[in-house]
Amino acid sequence: MPATIAGYYLDELVDWTRLIGFYNREIIEFGNKLAEVIRRNTIPNIAAKVEAQQGRLNAVVASFNRLHQNIQKQNKKLTFDHELIDNRSIDEETEKRQSELRQKMEEAEKLYVDVKYACYHFLSESLKKQK
């Protein structure tokens, strides 16, 4: 466990950055699967439906990208001269930013889970129609 507030905050930021990378890799896989549905082109009017799913995935990616940029900014605020700042240097603004990031990360993860399972459902239904 970190000995300072900055250390704890930094651990959160690192964890969120790893999660965003993982989610983005999953989203790429979903994009590939959706592209495969279009390549098979055996279901009438499927392109518009695939495009809607891809649009939802793209919105999640944009959300994660904005979050990642804000995480990097917060990371810089938690260090000075490549060292973590001490507890006295953690002001209300830093605490507020960290709390907001935590909330936005939670919201983005919830959105991603909803989109992910909607995409699973769509792909499953698309495969059923190809029988």
Backbone as ProteinMPNN parsed JSONL, in Angstrom:
{"seq_chain_A": "MPATIAGYYLDELVDWTRLIGFYNREIIEFGNKLAEVIRRNTIPNIAAKVEAQQGRLNAVVASFNRLHQNIQKQNKKLTFDHELIDNRSIDEETEKRQSELRQKMEEAEKLYVDVKYACYHFLSESLKKQK", "coords_chain_A": {"N_chain_A": [[0.843, -1.179, 0.0], [0.534, 2.227, -0.812], [2.477, 4.868, 0.687], [1.797, 7.495, 0.661], [-0.703, 9.972, -0.176], [-0.533, 10.839, -2.796], [0.807, 8.668, -3.878], [-1.128, 6.676, -3.638], [-3.139, 7.786, -5.298], [-1.726, 7.814, -7.707], [-1.396, 5.068, -8.116], [-4.059, 4.392, -8.64], [-4.407, 5.791, -11.055], [-2.589, 4.467, -12.734], [-3.743, 1.924, -12.757], [-6.212, 2.514, -13.983], [-5.301, 3.359, -16.477], [-4.205, 0.984, -17.475], [-6.546, -0.571, -17.609], [-8.034, 0.888, -19.515], [-6.426, 0.494, -21.765], [-6.742, -2.285, -22.048], [-9.54, -2.453, -22.493], [-9.712, -1.004, -24.888], [-8.328, -2.725, -26.599], [-10.098, -4.874, -26.608], [-12.262, -3.633, -27.843], [-11.246, -3.217, -30.394], [-11.168, -5.876, -31.23], [-13.925, -6.425, -31.288], [-14.631, -4.671, -33.339], [-13.338, -5.909, -35.479], [-14.812, -8.29, -35.58], [-17.322, -7.294, -36.225], [-16.752, -6.244, -38.739], [-16.31, -8.596, -40.083], [-18.888, -9.647, -40.183], [-20.042, -7.934, -42.043], [-18.435, -8.538, -44.258], [-19.24, -11.139, -44.843], [-21.811, -10.672, -45.649], [-24.409, -11.853, -45.869], [-26.83, -11.282, -44.843], [-29.633, -9.36, -45.394], [-29.581, -5.785, -45.48], [-27.748, -5.457, -43.382], [-25.531, -3.836, -43.021], [-26.143, -1.223, -42.073], [-26.967, -1.788, -39.5], [-24.66, -2.887, -38.407], [-23.046, -0.664, -38.612], [-24.266, 0.998, -36.732], [-23.673, -0.358, -34.35], [-20.895, -0.186, -34.442], [-20.622, 2.554, -34.263], [-21.446, 3.001, -31.62], [-19.384, 1.662, -30.278], [-17.25, 3.279, -31.101], [-17.906, 5.652, -29.81], [-17.453, 4.942, -27.165], [-14.698, 4.486, -27.248], [-13.826, 7.102, -27.773], [-14.598, 8.308, -25.389], [-12.956, 6.919, -23.576], [-10.48, 7.779, -24.554], [-10.518, 10.553, -23.988], [-10.624, 10.383, -21.211], [-8.159, 9.133, -20.734], [-6.367, 11.151, -21.485], [-6.94, 13.052, -19.5], [-6.158, 11.588, -17.283], [-3.413, 11.449, -17.701], [-2.774, 14.158, -17.371], [-3.409, 14.509, -14.666], [-1.611, 12.759, -13.557], [0.8, 14.102, -14.029], [0.45, 16.252, -12.308], [0.738, 15.073, -9.877], [3.351, 14.621, -9.491], [6.611, 16.012, -9.009], [9.5, 17.112, -10.398], [10.109, 14.479, -11.13], [9.449, 13.072, -8.84], [7.112, 11.867, -6.394], [4.638, 14.078, -5.115], [4.318, 15.383, -1.76], [2.013, 14.659, 1.004], [1.096, 17.123, 2.015], [1.095, 18.71, -0.192], [-1.07, 17.978, -1.638], [-3.812, 19.418, -2.716], [-7.205, 20.809, -2.497], [-8.137, 21.02, -5.1], [-6.664, 19.061, -6.491], [-7.574, 16.763, -5.181], [-10.275, 16.925, -5.881], [-10.14, 16.683, -8.699], [-9.142, 14.064, -8.876], [-11.226, 12.63, -7.738], [-13.272, 13.243, -9.555], [-12.201, 12.054, -11.843], [-12.27, 9.387, -11.029], [-15.031, 8.991, -10.849], [-15.765, 9.471, -13.535], [-14.385, 7.414, -14.773], [-15.668, 5.198, -13.726], [-18.246, 5.615, -14.816], [-17.622, 5.455, -17.557], [-16.743, 2.817, -17.716], [-19.108, 1.461, -17.069], [-20.719, 2.234, -19.237], [-19.213, 1.05, -21.279], [-19.485, -1.685, -20.654], [-22.233, -2.023, -21.08], [-22.379, -1.451, -23.86], [-20.658, -3.396, -24.824], [-21.985, -5.84, -24.177], [-24.309, -5.461, -25.639], [-23.224, -5.542, -28.143], [-22.244, -8.181, -28.175], [-24.726, -9.482, -28.117], [-25.845, -8.579, -30.532], [-24.004, -9.676, -32.39], [-24.363, -12.402, -31.88], [-27.082, -12.74, -32.59], [-26.846, -12.092, -35.272], [-25.302, -14.185, -36.237], [-27.082, -16.279, -35.869], [-28.982, -15.685, -37.812], [-27.617, -16.267, -40.09], [-27.698, -18.906, -40.493]], "CA_chain_A": [[0.0, 0.0, 0.0], [1.358, 3.441, -0.885], [2.656, 5.599, 1.938], [1.311, 8.865, 0.499], [-1.933, 10.145, -0.951], [-0.117, 10.886, -4.21], [1.111, 7.294, -4.268], [-2.417, 5.994, -3.824], [-3.751, 8.344, -6.506], [-0.958, 7.354, -8.859], [-1.758, 3.661, -8.321], [-5.36, 4.402, -9.321], [-4.204, 6.249, -12.434], [-1.922, 3.38, -13.461], [-4.75, 0.88, -12.93], [-7.167, 2.962, -14.993], [-4.616, 3.362, -17.772], [-4.147, -0.42, -17.925], [-7.898, -0.983, -17.981], [-8.386, 1.54, -20.773], [-5.708, -0.239, -22.814], [-7.404, -3.582, -22.208], [-10.84, -2.229, -23.124], [-9.486, -0.604, -26.281], [-7.988, -3.939, -27.365], [-11.356, -5.611, -26.794], [-13.068, -2.897, -28.815], [-10.673, -3.537, -31.712], [-11.642, -7.222, -31.567], [-15.331, -6.294, -31.684], [-14.636, -4.045, -34.665], [-12.981, -6.951, -36.451], [-15.946, -9.211, -35.699], [-18.373, -6.591, -36.968], [-16.316, -6.18, -40.14], [-16.514, -9.94, -40.631], [-20.318, -9.768, -40.482], [-20.268, -7.229, -43.317], [-17.756, -9.283, -45.334], [-20.072, -12.294, -45.204], [-22.883, -10.024, -46.41], [-25.476, -12.807, -46.163], [-28.067, -10.803, -44.224], [-30.048, -8.087, -46.023], [-29.573, -4.543, -44.686], [-26.951, -5.626, -42.155], [-24.495, -2.803, -42.926], [-26.602, -0.123, -41.216], [-26.989, -2.291, -38.12], [-23.257, -2.993, -38.006], [-22.575, 0.716, -38.465], [-24.786, 1.497, -35.45], [-22.869, -0.981, -33.295], [-19.547, 0.392, -34.519], [-20.741, 3.915, -33.751], [-21.469, 2.919, -30.152], [-18.018, 1.331, -29.86], [-16.419, 4.468, -31.325], [-18.216, 6.614, -28.745], [-16.761, 4.474, -25.958], [-13.273, 4.752, -27.468], [-13.629, 8.547, -27.598], [-14.702, 8.55, -23.949], [-11.721, 6.415, -22.953], [-9.364, 8.638, -24.962], [-10.594, 11.776, -23.178], [-10.239, 9.996, -19.851], [-6.722, 8.876, -20.716], [-5.696, 12.459, -21.506], [-7.093, 13.644, -18.169], [-5.331, 10.79, -16.372], [-2.031, 11.896, -17.892], [-2.636, 15.478, -16.742], [-3.405, 14.316, -13.211], [-0.331, 12.105, -13.254], [1.823, 15.156, -13.988], [0.217, 17.091, -11.125], [1.102, 14.309, -8.679], [4.81, 14.516, -9.418], [7.419, 17.214, -9.195], [10.889, 16.724, -10.625], [10.084, 13.011, -11.191], [9.17, 12.517, -7.506], [5.748, 12.097, -5.942], [4.486, 15.187, -4.18], [3.965, 14.883, -0.43], [0.601, 14.828, 1.37], [0.772, 18.543, 2.195], [0.944, 19.335, -1.507], [-2.353, 17.569, -2.222], [-4.804, 20.442, -2.384], [-8.594, 20.469, -2.803], [-8.285, 20.878, -6.547], [-6.119, 17.749, -6.856], [-8.525, 15.776, -4.669], [-11.487, 17.031, -6.687], [-9.83, 16.098, -10.018], [-9.021, 12.615, -8.724], [-12.581, 12.136, -7.504], [-13.98, 13.352, -10.831], [-11.668, 11.007, -12.715], [-12.793, 8.119, -10.518], [-16.435, 8.935, -11.249], [-15.828, 9.353, -14.994], [-13.916, 6.071, -15.117], [-16.768, 4.295, -13.394], [-19.288, 5.827, -15.83], [-17.13, 4.932, -18.841], [-16.748, 1.357, -17.636], [-20.504, 1.019, -17.148], [-21.123, 2.402, -20.627], [-18.535, 0.033, -22.079], [-20.1, -2.992, -20.395], [-23.516, -2.025, -21.795], [-22.103, -1.536, -25.3], [-20.023, -4.702, -25.063], [-22.993, -6.898, -24.189], [-25.188, -5.208, -26.784], [-22.477, -6.019, -29.312], [-22.312, -9.644, -28.094], [-26.082, -9.875, -28.491], [-25.972, -8.331, -31.962], [-23.218, -10.676, -33.125], [-25.03, -13.69, -31.7], [-28.281, -12.735, -33.424], [-26.412, -12.087, -36.675], [-24.88, -15.551, -36.578], [-28.289, -17.109, -35.964], [-29.65, -15.38, -39.078], [-26.803, -16.77, -41.198], [-27.894, -20.365, -40.609]], "C_chain_A": [[0.89, 1.244, 0.0], [1.384, 4.187, 0.451], [2.114, 7.023, 1.856], [0.014, 8.877, -0.296], [-1.593, 10.145, -2.45], [0.193, 9.48, -4.719], [-0.152, 6.494, -4.521], [-3.092, 6.476, -5.102], [-3.036, 7.841, -7.761], [-1.262, 5.884, -9.161], [-3.104, 3.551, -9.039], [-5.192, 4.764, -10.791], [-3.571, 5.154, -13.289], [-2.927, 2.265, -13.745], [-5.745, 1.272, -14.022], [-6.551, 2.965, -16.383], [-4.528, 1.948, -18.334], [-5.521, -0.907, -18.38], [-8.32, -0.38, -19.315], [-7.684, 0.843, -21.939], [-6.359, -1.579, -23.108], [-8.737, -3.422, -22.934], [-10.679, -1.836, -24.589], [-9.105, -1.795, -27.15], [-9.241, -4.79, -27.609], [-12.222, -4.943, -27.855], [-12.553, -3.143, -30.231], [-11.143, -4.917, -32.164], [-13.106, -7.193, -32.002], [-15.443, -5.671, -33.068], [-14.311, -5.049, -35.755], [-14.135, -7.929, -36.668], [-17.095, -8.575, -36.474], [-18.017, -6.495, -38.45], [-16.517, -7.529, -40.821], [-17.985, -10.165, -40.989], [-20.621, -9.095, -41.82], [-19.632, -7.996, -44.478], [-18.589, -10.483, -45.788], [-21.294, -11.853, -45.993], [-24.014, -10.978, -46.785], [-26.822, -12.367, -45.589], [-28.427, -9.465, -44.863], [-30.02, -6.932, -45.016], [-28.744, -4.625, -43.405], [-25.966, -4.478, -41.95], [-24.91, -1.668, -41.99], [-26.601, -0.54, -39.752], [-25.564, -2.417, -37.573], [-22.696, -1.594, -37.744], [-23.048, 1.316, -37.132], [-23.984, 0.924, -34.287], [-21.47, -0.374, -33.258], [-19.555, 1.818, -33.992], [-20.756, 3.948, -32.228], [-20.084, 2.586, -29.613], [-17.1, 2.539, -30.007], [-16.656, 5.522, -30.249], [-17.512, 6.23, -27.439], [-15.263, 4.744, -26.075], [-12.978, 6.235, -27.25], [-13.676, 8.91, -26.112], [-13.433, 8.104, -23.231], [-10.522, 7.29, -23.321], [-9.34, 9.946, -24.173], [-10.153, 11.494, -21.739], [-8.728, 9.814, -19.749], [-5.93, 10.187, -20.714], [-5.774, 13.125, -20.132], [-6.289, 12.885, -17.113], [-3.87, 11.232, -16.48], [-1.792, 13.258, -17.249], [-2.557, 15.346, -15.221], [-2.091, 13.679, -12.771], [0.778, 13.143, -13.12], [1.67, 16.032, -12.75], [0.643, 16.395, -9.832], [2.613, 14.143, -8.514], [5.457, 15.884, -9.599], [8.859, 16.754, -9.3], [11.05, 15.198, -10.518], [9.894, 12.341, -9.827], [7.714, 12.781, -7.164], [5.7, 13.288, -4.996], [4.077, 14.622, -2.815], [2.511, 15.217, -0.108], [0.199, 16.294, 1.524], [0.53, 19.245, 0.865], [-0.351, 18.926, -2.219], [-3.401, 18.58, -1.781], [-6.207, 19.97, -2.783], [-8.804, 20.221, -4.287], [-7.791, 19.5, -7.019], [-7.058, 16.645, -6.405], [-9.789, 15.75, -5.519], [-11.279, 16.392, -8.062], [-9.769, 14.575, -9.93], [-10.408, 11.99, -8.541], [-13.401, 12.168, -8.79], [-13.508, 12.286, -11.819], [-12.221, 9.642, -12.32], [-14.245, 7.933, -10.975], [-16.563, 8.742, -12.76], [-15.367, 7.971, -15.463], [-15.021, 5.06, -14.85], [-17.882, 4.397, -14.437], [-18.87, 5.239, -17.183], [-17.122, 3.404, -18.839], [-18.171, 0.807, -17.732], [-21.016, 1.125, -18.578], [-20.497, 1.315, -21.493], [-19.174, -1.335, -21.886], [-21.441, -3.082, -21.126], [-23.307, -2.206, -23.301], [-21.528, -2.903, -25.656], [-21.078, -5.805, -25.149], [-24.028, -6.698, -25.281], [-24.522, -5.724, -28.058], [-22.461, -7.559, -29.339], [-23.68, -10.138, -28.585], [-26.274, -9.714, -30.0], [-25.231, -9.392, -32.775], [-23.872, -12.054, -33.046], [-26.269, -13.79, -32.585], [-27.91, -12.772, -34.905], [-25.988, -13.471, -37.113], [-26.08, -16.484, -36.706], [-28.972, -16.921, -37.31], [-28.888, -15.938, -40.271], [-27.003, -18.271, -41.396], [-28.609, -20.737, -41.881]], "O_chain_A": [[1.881, 1.303, 0.727], [0.433, 4.136, 1.231], [1.985, 7.691, 2.882], [-0.318, 7.919, -0.994], [-2.287, 9.524, -3.256], [-0.123, 9.144, -5.86], [-0.243, 5.734, -5.485], [-3.565, 5.666, -5.9], [-3.675, 7.487, -8.752], [-1.374, 5.498, -10.324], [-3.272, 2.722, -9.933], [-5.769, 4.118, -11.666], [-3.972, 4.942, -14.433], [-2.958, 1.723, -14.85], [-6.08, 0.459, -14.883], [-7.213, 2.61, -17.358], [-4.748, 1.734, -19.526], [-5.643, -1.574, -19.407], [-8.901, -1.07, -20.153], [-8.293, 0.627, -22.987], [-6.511, -1.966, -24.267], [-9.032, -4.16, -23.873], [-11.441, -2.296, -25.439], [-9.512, -1.871, -28.31], [-9.415, -5.355, -28.688], [-12.844, -5.622, -28.673], [-13.345, -3.263, -31.166], [-11.476, -5.113, -33.333], [-13.485, -7.856, -32.967], [-16.264, -6.099, -33.878], [-14.927, -5.046, -36.821], [-14.403, -8.345, -37.795], [-17.756, -9.233, -37.277], [-18.883, -6.648, -39.313], [-16.855, -7.59, -42.003], [-18.286, -10.807, -41.995], [-21.373, -9.633, -42.633], [-20.219, -8.093, -45.556], [-18.634, -10.801, -46.976], [-21.758, -12.559, -46.888], [-24.524, -10.919, -47.904], [-27.841, -13.015, -45.828], [-27.614, -8.54, -44.871], [-30.391, -7.094, -43.853], [-29.032, -3.916, -42.441], [-25.603, -4.178, -40.812], [-24.095, -1.203, -41.193], [-26.274, 0.255, -38.871], [-25.304, -2.092, -36.415], [-21.965, -1.376, -36.778], [-22.306, 2.056, -36.486], [-23.654, 1.643, -33.345], [-20.93, -0.087, -32.19], [-18.6, 2.247, -33.344], [-20.146, 4.825, -31.616], [-19.653, 3.156, -28.61], [-16.266, 2.796, -29.138], [-15.723, 6.203, -29.824], [-17.038, 7.095, -26.702], [-14.632, 5.179, -25.112], [-11.986, 6.581, -26.609], [-12.883, 9.725, -25.642], [-12.902, 8.822, -22.384], [-9.644, 7.518, -22.488], [-8.279, 10.397, -23.74], [-9.409, 12.268, -21.138], [-8.098, 10.28, -18.8], [-4.928, 10.305, -20.009], [-4.792, 13.696, -19.657], [-5.797, 13.484, -16.157], [-3.18, 11.37, -15.47], [-0.741, 13.493, -16.652], [-1.736, 15.995, -14.575], [-1.537, 14.031, -11.729], [1.598, 13.07, -12.205], [2.666, 16.504, -12.202], [0.881, 17.049, -8.816], [3.084, 13.593, -7.519], [4.915, 16.777, -10.251], [9.378, 16.089, -8.403], [11.993, 14.699, -9.905], [10.161, 11.147, -9.69], [7.142, 13.787, -7.584], [6.601, 13.487, -4.181], [3.552, 13.512, -2.731], [1.855, 15.957, -0.841], [-0.929, 16.662, 1.195], [-0.164, 20.261, 0.81], [-0.684, 19.466, -3.275], [-3.823, 18.595, -0.624], [-6.377, 18.882, -3.332], [-9.554, 19.328, -4.682], [-8.434, 18.858, -7.85], [-7.315, 15.699, -7.151], [-10.309, 14.681, -5.839], [-12.136, 15.648, -8.538], [-10.283, 13.877, -10.804], [-10.714, 10.949, -9.124], [-14.14, 11.228, -9.082], [-14.31, 11.692, -12.54], [-12.594, 8.841, -13.177], [-14.632, 6.856, -11.429], [-17.378, 7.94, -13.215], [-15.897, 7.429, -16.433], [-15.271, 4.171, -15.664], [-18.402, 3.377, -14.891], [-19.674, 4.603, -17.866], [-17.455, 2.775, -19.844], [-18.407, -0.2, -18.4], [-21.673, 0.21, -19.075], [-21.168, 0.726, -22.34], [-19.38, -2.066, -22.856], [-21.749, -4.111, -21.727], [-23.981, -3.018, -23.934], [-21.883, -3.487, -26.679], [-21.066, -6.61, -26.081], [-24.571, -7.673, -25.799], [-25.184, -6.275, -28.938], [-22.643, -8.166, -30.394], [-23.77, -11.086, -29.364], [-26.802, -10.606, -30.664], [-25.774, -9.937, -33.736], [-23.923, -12.782, -34.038], [-26.482, -14.804, -33.25], [-28.593, -13.418, -35.701], [-26.278, -13.889, -38.234], [-26.09, -17.377, -37.554], [-29.484, -17.879, -37.889], [-29.454, -16.07, -41.356], [-26.518, -18.835, -42.377], [-28.851, -21.918, -42.13]]}, "name": "protein", "num_of_chains": 1, "seq": "MPATIAGYYLDELVDWTRLIGFYNREIIEFGNKLAEVIRRNTIPNIAAKVEAQQGRLNAVVASFNRLHQNIQKQNKKLTFDHELIDNRSIDEETEKRQSELRQKMEEAEKLYVDVKYACYHFLSESLKKQK"}
